[in-house]
């Protein structure tokens, strides 16, 4: 019978999964703890138990949660939280944190992202500066009461620093093998937000509402093109990529939240969205395995509309285009 892994073994395995291939773990550990190579080997093999101070030093250095180690096989799941508006954590810091994470995923030897998209995937906001400007305004307006946006009007000029970070996010995201699961409601959230801002008188210029509708139509055309090619690419650049690197599924009823599962060199990470953009993040293997099982089941109950599924793809995107046209008509009647 196989013996369960000890906490020390789980810790060292987690670190090995995080380290780049060119880094010697033994050297890294001996340098960190100020011990010989032989002493480092003895700790790695489990012949010498770590002291509490060594455990603390290691976890802080490699950014591993001690709580997560002790809840490895339990139903008690520890999450890290990225919450805008808490302790000076603003939109720029949130995007920078996501950028660091996406760069790490992109740099892994084996990687995959599965994205259950109740709303437009956050990376796509930066395909167009107009969409980025709208979402940045809405996030500040809705999530950060003291952001200085209380009386500010909405223009479609995105802050350059945030837009540049977002473009970097997008440029890395499109190079990672990705599965997205959409429903017909995936675009509804941003349409409701646009309508709300129009009714509330937030737009600086009325014509910007119609400009946003035009941009969203162009964005849908681009996503449809990506689904047809089976890979993602930056709009305005040649359609080049690895076939089947992008798979898009349509689920009619079951996409109820925004959850991202990352498979990266044997480690799974789950990003669970709450309160519009905030993230709860965990590497707990029990929880991540449950999410992956749920996603695989969701895909079985969905229709793949990327690749050769032209008829289903056209039908799905026509429905989304019609939603934008309906918003445009409502705004025209109100205006």
Secondary structure, 3 states (H helix, E strand, C coil): CCCCCCHHHHHHHHHHHHCCCCCCHHHHHHHHHCCCHHHHHHHHCCCCCCCHHHHHHHHHHHCCCHHHHHCCCCCCCCCEEECCCCCCCCHHHHHHHHHHHHHHHHHCCCEEEEEEECCCCHHHHHCCHHHHHHHHHHHHHHHCCCCCCCCCCECCCCCHHHHHHHHHHHHHHCCCCEEEEECCCCCHHHHHHHHHHHHCCCECCCHHHHHHHHHHHHHHHHHHHHHHHCCCCCCCCCCCCCCCCEEEEECCCCCCCCEEEEEECCEEEEEEEECCCEEEEECCHHHHHHHHHHHHHHHHCCEECCCCCHHHHHHHHHHHHHHHHHHHHHHHHHC
